């Protein structure tokens, strides 16, 4: 083995349909996956639809304020209750009706009406996935029976980000991307900054530490410092928006990042938070939803304009997706069997260890 290098996962993990089919069952059906914000379905009857590894889910809040994750499937003949490409969020008044034969369900998933048919309603509630909320984010688990709670999956992250008012933040902008790369390529890219100097020159102007020594020795626990006079992720490194009120001295001038496997990235600046949800669509494509989140006081201001942060993030995101697509194309070569992680990419080794525990032999 070359000195100082560690092998990545093998080519099948990034390219094979058979491996993707196993991932759907072993990872995306059994792990808690982030799918959106609680504000996407804030009130009674509010809903949104997501596709998680080929399963269409209807996220619907009931009259008691409980958010449910129902499989988007009528119990009668299997018709989808809501079109999976329904844009954004929606609202139903008291019940949801299947457009095929009119079977109607309450907001808690119980069958209310099956026209001209006598059935035991208790036997025909909508199928439900696990659903929970943390920090204003919604997580679902397709097969929650016997699975550890979300807290176990989050580990020490809630404590590390406790001073950021995640649950209070509002949506300043949402951008969706269709990336022609495997979801693990995106996760590995997020977890290292060896690429930052060559791929993100604009970002490195704000955070020079990202390019020093190939991104080596970055202290993510303390946060990454900006250039002199800068304190947040904007082209100027500053903002008219105030830092979040409870941050410590380091967090007011540094940047932090977290990755929650399998599909959630958090990047935390002093006055906004960037959240990324990954929705794989087979081994070669990933839909990414990017949310730029801001304090409600900032959003309520008459002059609120998130474009300084959002435009820099959009540029950085597109640079990342482009290089990830180039990696995906290169991995298809017959000569490529696996990649290598350099010493400054040690955090990317996490996915190899995490993944191999769940997908031995891949």
C-alpha positions as CSV (number, residue, x, y, z in Angstrom):
1,X,0.0,0.0,0.0
2,X,1.4,3.5,-0.8
3,X,2.7,5.1,2.3
4,X,0.3,7.4,4.0
5,X,-2.7,6.5,1.8
6,X,-5.8,4.4,2.6
7,X,-8.0,2.7,0.0
8,X,-11.5,3.9,-0.5
9,X,-14.5,1.6,-1.0
10,X,-14.3,-0.5,-4.1
11,X,-15.8,0.3,-7.5
12,X,-19.0,-1.8,-6.9
13,X,-20.0,0.4,-4.0
14,X,-20.2,3.4,-6.4
15,X,-21.4,1.8,-9.6
16,X,-23.3,-1.5,-9.3
17,X,-27.1,-1.7,-9.3
18,X,-27.0,-4.8,-7.1
19,X,-25.1,-2.9,-4.4
20,X,-27.6,0.0,-4.7
21,X,-30.5,-2.5,-4.2
22,X,-28.8,-3.7,-1.0
23,X,-28.2,-0.1,0.2
24,X,-31.9,0.6,-0.2
25,X,-32.7,-2.2,2.2
26,X,-29.8,-2.2,4.6
27,X,-29.1,1.6,4.9
28,X,-32.0,3.7,3.6
29,X,-34.7,1.5,5.0
30,X,-33.1,1.1,8.4
31,X,-31.3,4.3,9.2
32,X,-32.9,7.6,10.2
33,X,-32.7,9.9,7.1
34,X,-33.2,13.7,7.0
35,X,-36.0,14.7,4.6
36,X,-36.9,18.4,5.4
37,X,-37.8,21.0,7.9
38,X,-40.7,20.9,10.4
39,X,-41.9,24.1,8.9
40,X,-42.5,22.3,5.6
41,X,-45.6,20.9,7.4
42,X,-46.1,23.3,10.3
43,X,-49.9,23.2,10.8
44,X,-52.8,20.7,10.9
45,X,-53.3,19.3,7.4
46,X,-50.0,20.6,6.1
47,X,-48.0,18.0,4.1
48,X,-45.0,17.4,1.8
49,X,-43.9,14.5,-0.3
50,X,-40.5,13.0,-0.5
51,X,-38.9,10.1,-2.4
52,X,-36.5,8.2,-0.2
53,X,-34.6,5.5,-2.1
54,X,-37.6,4.7,-4.3
55,X,-40.2,4.9,-1.6
56,X,-42.7,7.8,-1.8
57,X,-43.6,9.2,1.6
58,X,-46.3,11.6,2.6
59,X,-45.3,13.8,5.5
60,X,-48.6,15.0,7.1
61,X,-49.3,16.8,10.4
62,X,-52.5,15.8,12.2
63,X,-54.8,17.9,14.4
64,X,-52.8,17.1,17.5
65,X,-49.6,18.5,16.0
66,X,-48.0,15.1,15.4
67,X,-46.1,14.8,12.2
68,X,-46.6,11.4,10.4
69,X,-44.7,9.8,7.6
70,X,-47.2,7.7,5.7
71,X,-46.2,5.5,2.7
72,X,-47.9,7.3,-0.2
73,X,-50.1,4.3,-1.0
74,X,-53.8,3.8,-0.7
75,X,-54.8,0.6,1.2
76,X,-57.4,-0.3,-1.4
77,X,-55.6,-0.8,-4.7
78,X,-52.3,0.9,-4.1
79,X,-52.8,4.2,-5.9
80,X,-50.6,7.0,-4.8
81,X,-52.6,9.4,-2.7
82,X,-50.5,12.5,-3.8
83,X,-48.5,12.9,-7.0
84,X,-44.9,12.3,-6.0
85,X,-43.8,15.4,-8.0
86,X,-46.2,17.7,-6.1
87,X,-44.1,20.9,-5.8
88,X,-43.3,22.2,-2.4
89,X,-45.8,21.7,0.4
90,X,-49.6,21.5,0.4
91,X,-52.6,21.3,2.7
92,X,-55.6,19.1,3.0
93,X,-58.8,20.1,4.9
94,X,-59.3,17.4,7.6
95,X,-58.8,14.3,5.5
96,X,-57.0,13.0,2.5
97,X,-58.9,11.3,-0.3
98,X,-57.6,8.7,-2.8
99,X,-58.3,10.0,-6.3
100,X,-59.0,6.4,-7.6
101,X,-62.0,5.1,-5.7
102,X,-62.5,7.8,-3.0
103,X,-61.2,6.0,0.0
104,X,-60.6,8.7,2.6
105,X,-58.2,8.8,5.5
106,X,-58.0,11.1,8.5
107,X,-54.9,13.1,9.2
108,X,-53.7,10.4,11.6
109,X,-53.9,7.8,8.8
110,X,-57.1,6.0,9.9
111,X,-59.6,5.0,7.3
112,X,-62.7,7.2,7.5
113,X,-64.7,6.2,4.4
114,X,-64.7,3.4,1.8
115,X,-67.6,4.3,-0.6
116,X,-70.2,1.5,-1.0
117,X,-67.9,-1.0,0.9
118,X,-68.2,-2.3,4.4
119,X,-64.7,-2.9,5.9
120,X,-63.2,-2.9,9.4
121,X,-61.6,0.6,9.3
122,X,-59.1,-0.4,12.0
123,X,-57.5,-2.9,9.6
124,X,-57.0,-0.4,6.8
125,X,-55.1,2.6,8.3
126,X,-52.3,3.9,6.1
127,X,-48.9,2.2,6.4
128,X,-46.6,4.4,8.5
129,X,-42.9,4.9,8.7
130,X,-41.0,6.2,11.7
131,X,-40.9,9.9,12.0
132,X,-39.2,12.2,14.5
133,X,-37.9,15.8,14.7
134,X,-34.7,17.3,15.9
135,X,-33.4,20.8,15.7
136,X,-36.3,21.7,13.4
137,X,-35.4,18.9,11.0
138,X,-37.5,16.0,10.1
139,X,-36.1,12.4,10.0
140,X,-37.8,9.3,8.9
141,X,-37.0,5.6,9.1
142,X,-38.8,3.2,6.7
143,X,-38.5,0.2,9.1
144,X,-38.3,1.6,12.6
145,X,-39.2,-1.6,14.5
146,X,-36.3,-2.6,16.6
147,X,-34.1,0.2,15.4
148,X,-32.2,2.5,17.8
149,X,-33.6,6.0,18.3
150,X,-32.4,9.0,16.3
151,X,-30.4,10.2,19.4
152,X,-28.1,7.2,19.0
153,X,-27.5,8.0,15.3
154,X,-26.8,11.7,16.1
155,X,-24.3,10.8,18.8
156,X,-22.4,13.9,20.1
157,X,-23.7,16.3,17.4
158,X,-26.6,17.8,19.3
159,X,-24.2,18.8,22.1
160,X,-21.6,20.2,19.7
161,X,-24.2,22.5,18.0
162,X,-26.3,23.3,21.1
163,X,-25.7,27.0,21.0
164,X,-27.1,27.3,17.4
165,X,-30.9,28.0,17.5
166,X,-31.5,25.3,14.9
167,X,-35.2,24.7,15.8
168,X,-36.0,28.4,15.5
169,X,-34.5,29.1,12.2
170,X,-36.5,29.9,9.1
171,X,-36.0,29.2,5.5
172,X,-34.3,31.9,3.6
173,X,-33.8,30.0,0.3
174,X,-34.1,26.4,-1.0
175,X,-32.3,25.2,-4.1
176,X,-32.5,21.7,-5.6
177,X,-29.8,20.0,-7.6
178,X,-29.7,16.9,-9.7
179,X,-26.1,15.5,-9.4
180,X,-24.8,12.8,-11.6
181,X,-22.8,11.1,-8.9
182,X,-23.2,8.4,-6.2
183,X,-24.4,9.7,-2.8
184,X,-21.2,8.4,-1.2
185,X,-19.0,10.5,-3.5
186,X,-20.8,13.6,-2.3
187,X,-20.4,12.5,1.4
188,X,-16.7,11.9,0.9
189,X,-16.3,15.2,-0.8
190,X,-18.1,17.0,2.0
191,X,-15.9,15.4,4.6
192,X,-12.5,16.7,3.3
193,X,-11.0,20.0,2.3
194,X,-8.0,18.7,0.3
195,X,-10.0,19.7,-2.8
196,X,-10.9,23.2,-1.5
197,X,-7.8,25.1,-2.8
198,X,-8.3,23.9,-6.4
199,X,-12.1,23.7,-6.5
200,X,-13.3,26.6,-4.3
201,X,-11.0,29.6,-4.9
202,X,-13.8,32.1,-3.9
203,X,-14.5,30.2,-0.7
204,X,-10.8,30.0,0.2
205,X,-10.6,33.8,-0.1
206,X,-13.0,33.9,2.9
207,X,-11.5,30.9,4.7
208,X,-7.8,30.7,3.8
209,X,-7.3,27.8,6.3
210,X,-9.2,25.5,3.8
211,X,-6.3,25.6,1.4
212,X,-3.3,25.7,3.8
213,X,-1.4,22.4,3.7
214,X,-4.1,20.9,1.6
215,X,-6.7,21.4,4.3
216,X,-4.6,19.5,6.8
217,X,-5.1,19.8,10.6
218,X,-8.4,21.5,10.5
219,X,-9.9,21.6,14.0
220,X,-13.6,21.1,13.3
221,X,-14.5,20.9,17.0
222,X,-13.2,24.4,17.6
223,X,-14.4,25.6,14.2
224,X,-12.4,26.9,11.2
225,X,-11.3,30.6,11.3
226,X,-12.0,33.0,8.6
227,X,-9.5,35.5,7.2
228,X,-8.8,38.6,9.3
229,X,-11.8,40.8,9.6
230,X,-14.2,38.1,8.3
231,X,-16.6,36.0,10.5
232,X,-19.1,34.4,8.2
233,X,-19.7,32.6,4.8
234,X,-20.3,35.6,2.5
235,X,-18.1,37.1,-0.2
236,X,-17.2,39.9,2.1
237,X,-16.9,37.6,5.2
238,X,-19.3,39.9,7.0
239,X,-23.0,40.5,7.1
240,X,-25.5,43.1,8.4
241,X,-27.3,40.1,10.0
242,X,-26.4,39.7,13.7
243,X,-24.7,36.5,14.9
244,X,-26.9,34.0,16.7
245,X,-27.2,35.3,20.2
246,X,-26.0,32.3,22.3
247,X,-22.8,31.4,20.4
248,X,-19.5,31.3,22.2
249,X,-16.6,33.5,21.2
250,X,-15.1,30.9,18.7
251,X,-18.5,30.3,17.1
252,X,-19.0,34.0,16.4
253,X,-16.0,34.0,14.1
254,X,-15.5,30.4,13.0
255,X,-17.3,27.9,10.8
256,X,-18.4,24.4,11.9
257,X,-19.6,21.4,9.9
258,X,-21.4,18.1,10.7
259,X,-22.2,15.0,8.7
260,X,-25.0,12.7,9.8
261,X,-24.9,9.5,7.8
262,X,-26.4,8.5,5.6
263,X,-27.8,11.7,4.0
264,X,-27.5,14.9,6.0
265,X,-24.9,17.7,6.0
266,X,-24.9,20.7,8.2
267,X,-22.6,23.8,7.8
268,X,-22.9,26.3,10.5
269,X,-21.9,30.0,10.2
270,X,-22.3,32.6,12.9
271,X,-25.6,34.0,11.4
272,X,-26.9,31.3,9.1
273,X,-26.9,27.5,8.7
274,X,-26.7,25.5,5.4
275,X,-28.4,22.2,5.4
276,X,-28.1,19.5,2.7
277,X,-30.4,16.5,2.3
278,X,-29.3,13.8,-0.1
279,X,-31.9,11.7,-1.9
280,X,-30.1,9.0,-4.0
281,X,-31.7,7.8,-7.2
282,X,-29.8,4.7,-8.0
283,X,-26.0,4.4,-8.0
284,X,-25.3,7.2,-10.5
285,X,-27.5,10.1,-9.4
286,X,-28.4,12.0,-6.3
287,X,-31.0,14.7,-5.8
288,X,-29.7,17.3,-3.3
289,X,-31.9,19.8,-1.5
290,X,-30.1,22.7,0.0
291,X,-31.7,24.9,2.6
292,X,-30.2,28.3,3.7
293,X,-31.6,28.9,7.2
294,X,-31.7,32.2,9.1
295,X,-32.8,33.6,12.4
296,X,-36.5,34.7,12.4
297,X,-35.6,38.2,13.4
298,X,-33.3,38.5,10.4
299,X,-36.0,37.2,8.1
300,X,-38.6,39.6,9.6
301,X,-36.4,42.6,8.8
302,X,-37.7,44.8,6.0
303,X,-34.4,44.7,4.2
304,X,-33.8,41.0,4.6
305,X,-31.7,39.8,1.6
306,X,-30.1,36.4,2.0
307,X,-28.4,36.5,-1.4
308,X,-24.9,37.3,-0.1
309,X,-24.8,33.9,1.7
310,X,-27.0,32.0,-0.7
311,X,-25.0,33.1,-3.8
312,X,-21.7,32.0,-2.3
313,X,-23.2,28.7,-1.3
314,X,-24.8,28.1,-4.7
315,X,-21.4,28.8,-6.4
316,X,-19.6,26.4,-3.9
317,X,-22.3,23.8,-4.3
318,X,-22.1,23.8,-8.1
319,X,-18.3,23.5,-7.9
320,X,-18.7,20.5,-5.6
321,X,-21.3,18.8,-7.7
322,X,-19.3,19.3,-10.9
323,X,-16.1,17.8,-9.4
324,X,-18.2,14.9,-8.0
325,X,-19.7,14.2,-11.4
326,X,-16.2,14.1,-12.8
327,X,-15.2,11.6,-10.2
328,X,-18.2,9.5,-11.0
329,X,-17.4,9.5,-14.7
330,X,-13.8,8.5,-14.0
331,X,-14.7,5.6,-11.8
332,X,-16.5,4.0,-14.7
333,X,-13.1,3.3,-16.4
334,X,-12.1,-0.4,-16.5
335,X,-8.8,0.6,-14.9
336,X,-10.4,2.0,-11.7
337,X,-10.9,-0.4,-8.9
338,X,-10.8,1.9,-5.9
339,X,-9.5,5.3,-4.9
340,X,-7.1,6.5,-2.2
341,X,-7.6,8.8,0.8
342,X,-4.6,11.0,1.6
343,X,-3.8,11.8,5.3
344,X,-5.6,15.1,5.2
345,X,-8.7,13.2,4.1
346,X,-8.9,11.2,7.3
347,X,-12.5,12.2,8.0
348,X,-13.5,10.7,4.7
349,X,-12.3,7.4,6.1
350,X,-15.4,7.6,8.3
351,X,-17.7,6.5,5.5
352,X,-15.5,3.5,4.7
353,X,-15.7,2.3,8.3
354,X,-19.4,3.3,8.7
355,X,-20.4,1.7,5.4
356,X,-18.4,-1.5,5.8
357,X,-20.1,-2.2,9.1
358,X,-23.5,-2.1,7.4
359,X,-22.5,-3.4,3.9
360,X,-19.8,-6.1,4.5
361,X,-18.2,-7.3,1.4
362,X,-19.2,-4.3,-0.8
